[in-house]
Amino acid sequence: AAQELSAGAFQRVNEGFNYRVDLVIAHCREDLTWLSTKLQGVPRLTTLLIYEKCGESAQVDTLPGSDKFASVVVVPKPDKGRARGDECTAYLAHIVANYDSLADFTIFLQSD
């Protein structure tokens, strides 16, 4: 499977850098305005995935900078029980859920 993904990525690069990028953010109430002010040069096939860690939901329609992305997806990923997990649980959840269809490039970021 890895060789097929690699071959597919190589073909898209040869056809004009049409590679898929996932920008994965673990989020818990932090301000996301940096998406519009700091993030520049986003490739056109980039998907923004916001993993909500605190049981709230980012408002995609009013999210600053959301127009830079091909799509924006909010994934509820609250911590289980009373223990507060870190952003790694969101990153691992993304990898496990998308293992057979990961983007050509996946960038994991904290939301602050």
Salt bridges, closest charged atoms under 4 A:
ASP22 OD2 - HIS94 NE2 3.56
GLU52 OE2 - HIS27 ND1 2.88
GLU56 OE2 - ARG29 NE 2.84
ASP79 OD1 - LYS53 NZ 2.67
ASP79 OD2 - ARG84 NH1 3.85
ASP104 OD1 - ARG12 NH2 2.40
